[in-house]
Amino acid sequence: MGQSFVSPIANLVISAGATGSSVISGIKDARALCIFAPASPATLTGSIKIQAYPTAGANPRDLTSGGADITINAGDAVVLTDVVYPKIRLLSSLAEGAQRTFNVTKRWED
């Protein structure tokens, strides 16, 4: 096993009035991703779920755990381990009232 590294990567951003975020790619080598939801405002407009693309050209699909969608609330963090998909994005159930920026860190091994 090689050395382990953690670093911030591109943010996932949902623009004001939009439901879908920007897409982060180049993550298939990640041992883990941590997505940090903005703490301010204290609530998000919609329910935010995480979506993955099974292949580079496919449509995104909701990530689930134990049969339930993986969601993220304002001020929370979600850790995804053993990443096997090439891209992720976020999807809000409602158009967000303002721009929402979710910071993402990646853990990988050399």
Residue pairs with C-beta under 8 A, 6 or more apart in sequence:
1 109
2 109
2 110
3 109
3 110
4 31
4 107
4 108
4 109
4 110
5 107
5 108
5 109
5 110
6 105
6 106
6 107
7 105
7 106
8 103
8 104
8 105
8 106
9 24
9 26
9 27
9 104
9 105
9 106
10 22
10 24
10 104
11 22
11 101
11 102
11 103
11 104
12 21
12 22
12 24
12 35
12 88
12 89
12 90
12 101
12 102
12 104
13 21
13 22
13 99
13 100
13 101
13 102
14 20
14 21
14 48
14 90
14 92
14 96
14 99
14 100
14 102
15 96
15 99
16 96
16 97
16 98
16 99
17 95
17 96
18 92
18 95
18 96
19 46
19 91
19 92
19 93
19 94
19 95
19 96
20 89
20 90
20 91
20 92
21 89
21 90
21 91
21 100
21 102
22 89
23 53
23 87
23 88
23 89
24 87
24 88
24 89
24 104
25 56
25 86
25 87
26 86
27 33
27 83
27 85
27 86
27 87
27 88
27 106
28 83
28 84
28 85
28 86
29 83
29 108
30 80
30 83
30 106
30 107
30 108
31 81
31 82
31 83
31 107
31 108
31 109
32 79
32 80
32 81
32 82
32 83
32 106
32 107
33 79
33 80
33 83
33 88
33 104
33 105
33 106
33 107
34 77
34 78
34 79
34 80
34 104
34 105
34 107
35 50
35 72
35 77
35 78
35 80
35 90
35 102
35 103
35 104
36 76
36 77
36 102
36 103
36 104
36 105
37 44
37 48
37 72
37 73
37 74
37 75
37 76
37 77
37 78
37 100
37 102
38 44
38 74
38 75
38 100
38 101
38 102
39 74
39 75
40 74
41 74
41 98
42 74
42 75
43 74
44 73
44 74
44 92
44 96
44 100
45 92
45 94
45 95
45 96
45 97
46 92
46 93
46 94
46 95
46 96
47 71
47 92
47 93
47 94
48 71
48 72
48 73
48 90
48 91
48 92
48 93
48 100
49 62
49 63
49 69
49 70
49 71
49 72
49 90
49 91
49 93
50 62
50 63
50 69
50 70
50 71
50 72
50 78
50 80
50 88
50 89
50 90
51 60
51 61
51 62
51 63
51 88
51 89
51 90
51 91
52 60
52 61
52 63
52 85
52 87
52 88
53 59
53 60
53 61
53 85
53 86
53 87
53 88
53 89
54 61
54 85
55 86
56 86
56 87
60 87
60 88
60 89
60 91
62 69
62 70
62 91
63 69
63 70
63 80
63 88
64 70
70 78
70 80
72 78
72 90
72 102
80 88
90 102
92 100
